[in-house]
């Protein structure tokens, strides 16, 4: 079975288009993530210090450690 040059090139073009689509989607997802992070940081600046991002993360981790009896 021999494939013509045209069909081979068409296969490669399709693969490249799919890859390009995946790359565009990942770039969109990454930019959305960074926008969300920036917005939340700006929102947290206006909030009291007890709402600090690191503090809330620490509270979540301490709660997880307590529930699972893990000593860090």
TANORCOR-V721111 format. One record per pair of residues at least 24 apart in sequence whose C-alpha atoms are under 7 Angstrom apart, sorted by the first residue. I is the first residue (numbers start at 1). J is the second residue. Records with the same first field share a line. If there is no record, write none. Layout:
BEGIN
I = J ; J
END
This chain:
BEGIN
none
END
